[in-house]
Amino acid sequence: MEQRDLELIKKYRESDELLGKLYDEHIDFEKQLDEFNNKSYLTPDDEVQRKMIQKKKLLGRDQIESILAKYRKMEKMS
């Protein structure tokens, strides 16, 4: 994520429960993907799990981006 996004998340995560939850999940998915990426061999089941995590991470990222767009617009107006 870009530094600007991280700053907005830090600023609003306490007051926006959904944003905080989505960001925590995003970090967790990144850690899980790192574990898979550090394995020298992935079983077919590992591959399926890895793909599912990637899809969940992307979906969450889209939701985070939507929330951040709202905050960016709000900050431009103030």
PDB file as gemmi writes it, atoms N, CA and C in Angstrom:
CRYST1    1.000    1.000    1.000  90.00  90.00  90.00 P 1                      
ATOM      1  N   MET A   1       0.831  -1.183   0.000  1.00  0.00           N  
ATOM      2  CA  MET A   1       0.000   0.000   0.000  1.00  0.00           C  
ATOM      3  C   MET A   1       0.872   1.242   0.000  1.00  0.00           C  
ATOM      4  N   GLU A   2       0.326   2.284  -0.585  1.00  0.00           N  
ATOM      5  CA  GLU A   2       1.050   3.544  -0.631  1.00  0.00           C  
ATOM      6  C   GLU A   2       1.068   4.192   0.748  1.00  0.00           C  
ATOM      7  N   GLN A   3       2.065   5.034   0.959  1.00  0.00           N  
ATOM      8  CA  GLN A   3       2.218   5.712   2.247  1.00  0.00           C  
ATOM      9  C   GLN A   3       0.983   6.553   2.579  1.00  0.00           C  
ATOM     10  N   ARG A   4       0.440   7.218   1.579  1.00  0.00           N  
ATOM     11  CA  ARG A   4      -0.760   8.044   1.789  1.00  0.00           C  
ATOM     12  C   ARG A   4      -1.928   7.197   2.301  1.00  0.00           C  
ATOM     13  N   ASP A   5      -2.102   6.021   1.711  1.00  0.00           N  
ATOM     14  CA  ASP A   5      -3.166   5.108   2.151  1.00  0.00           C  
ATOM     15  C   ASP A   5      -2.935   4.671   3.594  1.00  0.00           C  
ATOM     16  N   LEU A   6      -1.695   4.343   3.903  1.00  0.00           N  
ATOM     17  CA  LEU A   6      -1.379   3.896   5.262  1.00  0.00           C  
ATOM     18  C   LEU A   6      -1.652   4.999   6.281  1.00  0.00           C  
ATOM     19  N   GLU A   7      -1.358   6.238   5.901  1.00  0.00           N  
ATOM     20  CA  GLU A   7      -1.623   7.366   6.806  1.00  0.00           C  
ATOM     21  C   GLU A   7      -3.118   7.543   7.040  1.00  0.00           C  
ATOM     22  N   LEU A   8      -3.919   7.404   5.977  1.00  0.00           N  
ATOM     23  CA  LEU A   8      -5.372   7.511   6.126  1.00  0.00           C  
ATOM     24  C   LEU A   8      -5.920   6.379   6.991  1.00  0.00           C  
ATOM     25  N   ILE A   9      -5.399   5.187   6.782  1.00  0.00           N  
ATOM     26  CA  ILE A   9      -5.845   4.045   7.586  1.00  0.00           C  
ATOM     27  C   ILE A   9      -5.517   4.289   9.050  1.00  0.00           C  
ATOM     28  N   LYS A  10      -4.311   4.749   9.316  1.00  0.00           N  
ATOM     29  CA  LYS A  10      -3.911   5.021  10.693  1.00  0.00           C  
ATOM     30  C   LYS A  10      -4.813   6.081  11.328  1.00  0.00           C  
ATOM     31  N   LYS A  11      -5.152   7.080  10.548  1.00  0.00           N  
ATOM     32  CA  LYS A  11      -5.966   8.192  11.059  1.00  0.00           C  
ATOM     33  C   LYS A  11      -7.406   7.764  11.356  1.00  0.00           C  
ATOM     34  N   TYR A  12      -7.982   6.899  10.506  1.00  0.00           N  
ATOM     35  CA  TYR A  12      -9.413   6.597  10.606  1.00  0.00           C  
ATOM     36  C   TYR A  12      -9.758   5.209  11.127  1.00  0.00           C  
ATOM     37  N   ARG A  13      -8.793   4.349  11.324  1.00  0.00           N  
ATOM     38  CA  ARG A  13      -9.110   2.963  11.691  1.00  0.00           C  
ATOM     39  C   ARG A  13      -9.800   2.840  13.044  1.00  0.00           C  
ATOM     40  N   GLU A  14      -9.493   3.744  13.972  1.00  0.00           N  
ATOM     41  CA  GLU A  14     -10.122   3.679  15.297  1.00  0.00           C  
ATOM     42  C   GLU A  14     -11.605   4.063  15.235  1.00  0.00           C  
ATOM     43  N   SER A  15     -11.921   5.042  14.391  1.00  0.00           N  
ATOM     44  CA  SER A  15     -13.307   5.510  14.311  1.00  0.00           C  
ATOM     45  C   SER A  15     -14.124   4.733  13.279  1.00  0.00           C  
ATOM     46  N   ASP A  16     -13.460   4.034  12.374  1.00  0.00           N  
ATOM     47  CA  ASP A  16     -14.149   3.258  11.339  1.00  0.00           C  
ATOM     48  C   ASP A  16     -13.847   1.773  11.572  1.00  0.00           C  
ATOM     49  N   GLU A  17     -14.766   1.120  12.249  1.00  0.00           N  
ATOM     50  CA  GLU A  17     -14.566  -0.283  12.633  1.00  0.00           C  
ATOM     51  C   GLU A  17     -14.337  -1.186  11.425  1.00  0.00           C  
ATOM     52  N   LEU A  18     -15.086  -0.960  10.354  1.00  0.00           N  
ATOM     53  CA  LEU A  18     -14.938  -1.791   9.160  1.00  0.00           C  
ATOM     54  C   LEU A  18     -13.549  -1.619   8.541  1.00  0.00           C  
ATOM     55  N   LEU A  19     -13.086  -0.389   8.455  1.00  0.00           N  
ATOM     56  CA  LEU A  19     -11.752  -0.134   7.914  1.00  0.00           C  
ATOM     57  C   LEU A  19     -10.690  -0.848   8.738  1.00  0.00           C  
ATOM     58  N   GLY A  20     -10.785  -0.752  10.059  1.00  0.00           N  
ATOM     59  CA  GLY A  20      -9.832  -1.431  10.927  1.00  0.00           C  
ATOM     60  C   GLY A  20      -9.854  -2.934  10.732  1.00  0.00           C  
ATOM     61  N   LYS A  21     -11.050  -3.493  10.643  1.00  0.00           N  
ATOM     62  CA  LYS A  21     -11.200  -4.946  10.455  1.00  0.00           C  
ATOM     63  C   LYS A  21     -10.605  -5.377   9.110  1.00  0.00           C  
ATOM     64  N   LEU A  22     -10.937  -4.647   8.053  1.00  0.00           N  
ATOM     65  CA  LEU A  22     -10.432  -4.996   6.724  1.00  0.00           C  
ATOM     66  C   LEU A  22      -8.913  -4.885   6.653  1.00  0.00           C  
ATOM     67  N   TYR A  23      -8.361  -3.861   7.278  1.00  0.00           N  
ATOM     68  CA  TYR A  23      -6.908  -3.693   7.259  1.00  0.00           C  
ATOM     69  C   TYR A  23      -6.222  -4.815   8.042  1.00  0.00           C  
ATOM     70  N   ASP A  24      -6.770  -5.172   9.196  1.00  0.00           N  
ATOM     71  CA  ASP A  24      -6.203  -6.282   9.973  1.00  0.00           C  
ATOM     72  C   ASP A  24      -6.231  -7.580   9.172  1.00  0.00           C  
ATOM     73  N   GLU A  25      -7.353  -7.819   8.474  1.00  0.00           N  
ATOM     74  CA  GLU A  25      -7.453  -9.016   7.630  1.00  0.00           C  
ATOM     75  C   GLU A  25      -6.421  -8.963   6.504  1.00  0.00           C  
ATOM     76  N   HIS A  26      -6.247  -7.786   5.920  1.00  0.00           N  
ATOM     77  CA  HIS A  26      -5.290  -7.603   4.827  1.00  0.00           C  
ATOM     78  C   HIS A  26      -3.872  -7.987   5.282  1.00  0.00           C  
ATOM     79  N   ILE A  27      -3.505  -7.513   6.449  1.00  0.00           N  
ATOM     80  CA  ILE A  27      -2.184  -7.832   7.009  1.00  0.00           C  
ATOM     81  C   ILE A  27      -2.061  -9.333   7.269  1.00  0.00           C  
ATOM     82  N   ASP A  28      -3.109  -9.922   7.815  1.00  0.00           N  
ATOM     83  CA  ASP A  28      -3.103 -11.359   8.090  1.00  0.00           C  
ATOM     84  C   ASP A  28      -2.961 -12.153   6.786  1.00  0.00           C  
ATOM     85  N   PHE A  29      -3.691 -11.745   5.753  1.00  0.00           N  
ATOM     86  CA  PHE A  29      -3.586 -12.434   4.462  1.00  0.00           C  
ATOM     87  C   PHE A  29      -2.176 -12.298   3.895  1.00  0.00           C  
ATOM     88  N   GLU A  30      -1.566 -11.135   4.044  1.00  0.00           N  
ATOM     89  CA  GLU A  30      -0.194 -10.958   3.559  1.00  0.00           C  
ATOM     90  C   GLU A  30       0.762 -11.919   4.261  1.00  0.00           C  
ATOM     91  N   LYS A  31       0.600 -12.058   5.572  1.00  0.00           N  
ATOM     92  CA  LYS A  31       1.458 -12.978   6.332  1.00  0.00           C  
ATOM     93  C   LYS A  31       1.261 -14.413   5.861  1.00  0.00           C  
ATOM     94  N   GLN A  32       0.007 -14.798   5.648  1.00  0.00           N  
ATOM     95  CA  GLN A  32      -0.269 -16.158   5.181  1.00  0.00           C  
ATOM     96  C   GLN A  32       0.337 -16.392   3.801  1.00  0.00           C  
ATOM     97  N   LEU A  33       0.211 -15.407   2.913  1.00  0.00           N  
ATOM     98  CA  LEU A  33       0.783 -15.550   1.579  1.00  0.00           C  
ATOM     99  C   LEU A  33       2.304 -15.618   1.633  1.00  0.00           C  
ATOM    100  N   ASP A  34       2.913 -14.854   2.514  1.00  0.00           N  
ATOM    101  CA  ASP A  34       4.369 -14.927   2.692  1.00  0.00           C  
ATOM    102  C   ASP A  34       4.800 -16.329   3.104  1.00  0.00           C  
ATOM    103  N   GLU A  35       4.021 -16.947   3.990  1.00  0.00           N  
ATOM    104  CA  GLU A  35       4.347 -18.314   4.414  1.00  0.00           C  
ATOM    105  C   GLU A  35       4.305 -19.272   3.228  1.00  0.00           C  
ATOM    106  N   PHE A  36       3.268 -19.143   2.400  1.00  0.00           N  
ATOM    107  CA  PHE A  36       3.181 -20.002   1.217  1.00  0.00           C  
ATOM    108  C   PHE A  36       4.330 -19.705   0.251  1.00  0.00           C  
ATOM    109  N   ASN A  37       4.635 -18.432   0.067  1.00  0.00           N  
ATOM    110  CA  ASN A  37       5.684 -18.053  -0.882  1.00  0.00           C  
ATOM    111  C   ASN A  37       7.070 -18.482  -0.419  1.00  0.00           C  
ATOM    112  N   ASN A  38       7.249 -18.683   0.866  1.00  0.00           N  
ATOM    113  CA  ASN A  38       8.545 -19.108   1.393  1.00  0.00           C  
ATOM    114  C   ASN A  38       8.723 -20.621   1.400  1.00  0.00           C  
ATOM    115  N   LYS A  39       7.673 -21.340   1.079  1.00  0.00           N  
ATOM    116  CA  LYS A  39       7.796 -22.797   0.984  1.00  0.00           C  
ATOM    117  C   LYS A  39       8.489 -23.154  -0.323  1.00  0.00           C  
ATOM    118  N   SER A  40       9.297 -24.180  -0.282  1.00  0.00           N  
ATOM    119  CA  SER A  40       9.984 -24.599  -1.506  1.00  0.00           C  
ATOM    120  C   SER A  40       9.063 -25.411  -2.419  1.00  0.00           C  
ATOM    121  N   TYR A  41       8.022 -25.995  -1.833  1.00  0.00           N  
ATOM    122  CA  TYR A  41       7.090 -26.791  -2.619  1.00  0.00           C  
ATOM    123  C   TYR A  41       5.694 -26.598  -2.050  1.00  0.00           C  
ATOM    124  N   LEU A  42       4.710 -26.414  -2.941  1.00  0.00           N  
ATOM    125  CA  LEU A  42       3.318 -26.305  -2.517  1.00  0.00           C  
ATOM    126  C   LEU A  42       2.543 -27.513  -3.013  1.00  0.00           C  
ATOM    127  N   THR A  43       1.828 -28.124  -2.105  1.00  0.00           N  
ATOM    128  CA  THR A  43       0.954 -29.228  -2.488  1.00  0.00           C  
ATOM    129  C   THR A  43      -0.231 -28.645  -3.265  1.00  0.00           C  
ATOM    130  N   PRO A  44      -0.973 -29.486  -3.967  1.00  0.00           N  
ATOM    131  CA  PRO A  44      -2.172 -28.980  -4.648  1.00  0.00           C  
ATOM    132  C   PRO A  44      -3.143 -28.282  -3.673  1.00  0.00           C  
ATOM    133  N   ASP A  45      -3.259 -28.815  -2.463  1.00  0.00           N  
ATOM    134  CA  ASP A  45      -4.117 -28.185  -1.463  1.00  0.00           C  
ATOM    135  C   ASP A  45      -3.567 -26.815  -1.056  1.00  0.00           C  
ATOM    136  N   ASP A  46      -2.245 -26.731  -0.918  1.00  0.00           N  
ATOM    137  CA  ASP A  46      -1.606 -25.444  -0.622  1.00  0.00           C  
ATOM    138  C   ASP A  46      -1.907 -24.420  -1.714  1.00  0.00           C  
ATOM    139  N   GLU A  47      -1.820 -24.866  -2.969  1.00  0.00           N  
ATOM    140  CA  GLU A  47      -2.090 -23.966  -4.102  1.00  0.00           C  
ATOM    141  C   GLU A  47      -3.518 -23.431  -4.045  1.00  0.00           C  
ATOM    142  N   VAL A  48      -4.461 -24.309  -3.736  1.00  0.00           N  
ATOM    143  CA  VAL A  48      -5.867 -23.900  -3.643  1.00  0.00           C  
ATOM    144  C   VAL A  48      -6.050 -22.889  -2.511  1.00  0.00           C  
ATOM    145  N   GLN A  49      -5.459 -23.188  -1.365  1.00  0.00           N  
ATOM    146  CA  GLN A  49      -5.561 -22.266  -0.222  1.00  0.00           C  
ATOM    147  C   GLN A  49      -4.914 -20.925  -0.548  1.00  0.00           C  
ATOM    148  N   ARG A  50      -3.773 -20.967  -1.196  1.00  0.00           N  
ATOM    149  CA  ARG A  50      -3.064 -19.743  -1.568  1.00  0.00           C  
ATOM    150  C   ARG A  50      -3.918 -18.885  -2.497  1.00  0.00           C  
ATOM    151  N   LYS A  51      -4.540 -19.511  -3.476  1.00  0.00           N  
ATOM    152  CA  LYS A  51      -5.406 -18.782  -4.420  1.00  0.00           C  
ATOM    153  C   LYS A  51      -6.610 -18.173  -3.699  1.00  0.00           C  
ATOM    154  N   MET A  52      -7.189 -18.920  -2.771  1.00  0.00           N  
ATOM    155  CA  MET A  52      -8.336 -18.400  -2.013  1.00  0.00           C  
ATOM    156  C   MET A  52      -7.930 -17.181  -1.186  1.00  0.00           C  
ATOM    157  N   ILE A  53      -6.778 -17.252  -0.563  1.00  0.00           N  
ATOM    158  CA  ILE A  53      -6.280 -16.125   0.244  1.00  0.00           C  
ATOM    159  C   ILE A  53      -6.015 -14.915  -0.657  1.00  0.00           C  
ATOM    160  N   GLN A  54      -5.439 -15.152  -1.829  1.00  0.00           N  
ATOM    161  CA  GLN A  54      -5.189 -14.048  -2.752  1.00  0.00           C  
ATOM    162  C   GLN A  54      -6.492 -13.361  -3.153  1.00  0.00           C  
ATOM    163  N   LYS A  55      -7.519 -14.150  -3.434  1.00  0.00           N  
ATOM    164  CA  LYS A  55      -8.812 -13.586  -3.825  1.00  0.00           C  
ATOM    165  C   LYS A  55      -9.436 -12.792  -2.677  1.00  0.00           C  
ATOM    166  N   LYS A  56      -9.364 -13.336  -1.470  1.00  0.00           N  
ATOM    167  CA  LYS A  56      -9.902 -12.627  -0.303  1.00  0.00           C  
ATOM    168  C   LYS A  56      -9.140 -11.330  -0.062  1.00  0.00           C  
ATOM    169  N   LYS A  57      -7.825 -11.387  -0.233  1.00  0.00           N  
ATOM    170  CA  LYS A  57      -6.993 -10.198  -0.030  1.00  0.00           C  
ATOM    171  C   LYS A  57      -7.358  -9.115  -1.043  1.00  0.00           C  
ATOM    172  N   LEU A  58      -7.540  -9.502  -2.308  1.00  0.00           N  
ATOM    173  CA  LEU A  58      -7.914  -8.537  -3.334  1.00  0.00           C  
ATOM    174  C   LEU A  58      -9.299  -7.943  -3.091  1.00  0.00           C  
ATOM    175  N   LEU A  59     -10.232  -8.772  -2.682  1.00  0.00           N  
ATOM    176  CA  LEU A  59     -11.575  -8.279  -2.370  1.00  0.00           C  
ATOM    177  C   LEU A  59     -11.523  -7.279  -1.220  1.00  0.00           C  
ATOM    178  N   GLY A  60     -10.780  -7.613  -0.190  1.00  0.00           N  
ATOM    179  CA  GLY A  60     -10.624  -6.710   0.947  1.00  0.00           C  
ATOM    180  C   GLY A  60      -9.933  -5.423   0.546  1.00  0.00           C  
ATOM    181  N   ARG A  61      -8.935  -5.532  -0.323  1.00  0.00           N  
ATOM    182  CA  ARG A  61      -8.206  -4.344  -0.789  1.00  0.00           C  
ATOM    183  C   ARG A  61      -9.151  -3.413  -1.549  1.00  0.00           C  
ATOM    184  N   ASP A  62     -10.035  -3.997  -2.361  1.00  0.00           N  
ATOM    185  CA  ASP A  62     -11.022  -3.185  -3.077  1.00  0.00           C  
ATOM    186  C   ASP A  62     -11.946  -2.461  -2.106  1.00  0.00           C  
ATOM    187  N   GLN A  63     -12.358  -3.153  -1.055  1.00  0.00           N  
ATOM    188  CA  GLN A  63     -13.224  -2.541  -0.050  1.00  0.00           C  
ATOM    189  C   GLN A  63     -12.483  -1.424   0.696  1.00  0.00           C  
ATOM    190  N   ILE A  64     -11.232  -1.669   1.042  1.00  0.00           N  
ATOM    191  CA  ILE A  64     -10.424  -0.648   1.708  1.00  0.00           C  
ATOM    192  C   ILE A  64     -10.294   0.570   0.799  1.00  0.00           C  
ATOM    193  N   GLU A  65     -10.015   0.339  -0.461  1.00  0.00           N  
ATOM    194  CA  GLU A  65      -9.858   1.440  -1.419  1.00  0.00           C  
ATOM    195  C   GLU A  65     -11.138   2.269  -1.520  1.00  0.00           C  
ATOM    196  N   SER A  66     -12.265   1.613  -1.505  1.00  0.00           N  
ATOM    197  CA  SER A  66     -13.551   2.320  -1.558  1.00  0.00           C  
ATOM    198  C   SER A  66     -13.737   3.217  -0.331  1.00  0.00           C  
ATOM    199  N   ILE A  67     -13.397   2.701   0.825  1.00  0.00           N  
ATOM    200  CA  ILE A  67     -13.508   3.479   2.067  1.00  0.00           C  
ATOM    201  C   ILE A  67     -12.530   4.644   2.044  1.00  0.00           C  
ATOM    202  N   LEU A  68     -11.299   4.391   1.611  1.00  0.00           N  
ATOM    203  CA  LEU A  68     -10.287   5.450   1.574  1.00  0.00           C  
ATOM    204  C   LEU A  68     -10.666   6.549   0.586  1.00  0.00           C  
ATOM    205  N   ALA A  69     -11.314   6.187  -0.513  1.00  0.00           N  
ATOM    206  CA  ALA A  69     -11.763   7.194  -1.488  1.00  0.00           C  
ATOM    207  C   ALA A  69     -12.720   8.177  -0.825  1.00  0.00           C  
ATOM    208  N   LYS A  70     -13.576   7.656   0.035  1.00  0.00           N  
ATOM    209  CA  LYS A  70     -14.523   8.513   0.766  1.00  0.00           C  
ATOM    210  C   LYS A  70     -13.760   9.479   1.667  1.00  0.00           C  
ATOM    211  N   TYR A  71     -12.748   8.985   2.371  1.00  0.00           N  
ATOM    212  CA  TYR A  71     -11.971   9.844   3.265  1.00  0.00           C  
ATOM    213  C   TYR A  71     -11.116  10.848   2.494  1.00  0.00           C  
ATOM    214  N   ARG A  72     -10.595  10.449   1.349  1.00  0.00           N  
ATOM    215  CA  ARG A  72      -9.817  11.392   0.529  1.00  0.00           C  
ATOM    216  C   ARG A  72     -10.696  12.555   0.082  1.00  0.00           C  
ATOM    217  N   LYS A  73     -11.899  12.217  -0.357  1.00  0.00           N  
ATOM    218  CA  LYS A  73     -12.844  13.238  -0.797  1.00  0.00           C  
ATOM    219  C   LYS A  73     -13.212  14.169   0.363  1.00  0.00           C  
ATOM    220  N   MET A  74     -13.442  13.586   1.531  1.00  0.00           N  
ATOM    221  CA  MET A  74     -13.774  14.363   2.719  1.00  0.00           C  
ATOM    222  C   MET A  74     -12.647  15.339   3.069  1.00  0.00           C  
ATOM    223  N   GLU A  75     -11.419  14.858   2.990  1.00  0.00           N  
ATOM    224  CA  GLU A  75     -10.275  15.699   3.351  1.00  0.00           C  
ATOM    225  C   GLU A  75     -10.043  16.818   2.336  1.00  0.00           C  
ATOM    226  N   LYS A  76     -10.351  16.570   1.071  1.00  0.00           N  
ATOM    227  CA  LYS A  76     -10.210  17.615   0.057  1.00  0.00           C  
ATOM    228  C   LYS A  76     -11.208  18.747   0.301  1.00  0.00           C  
ATOM    229  N   MET A  77     -12.383  18.386   0.806  1.00  0.00           N  
ATOM    230  CA  MET A  77     -13.434  19.370   1.029  1.00  0.00           C  
ATOM    231  C   MET A  77     -13.184  20.220   2.264  1.00  0.00           C  
ATOM    232  N   SER A  78     -12.366  19.722   3.176  1.00  0.00           N  
ATOM    233  CA  SER A  78     -12.153  20.490   4.418  1.00  0.00           C  
ATOM    234  C   SER A  78     -10.944  21.383   4.344  1.00  0.00           C  
TER     235      SER A  78                                                      
END                                                                             
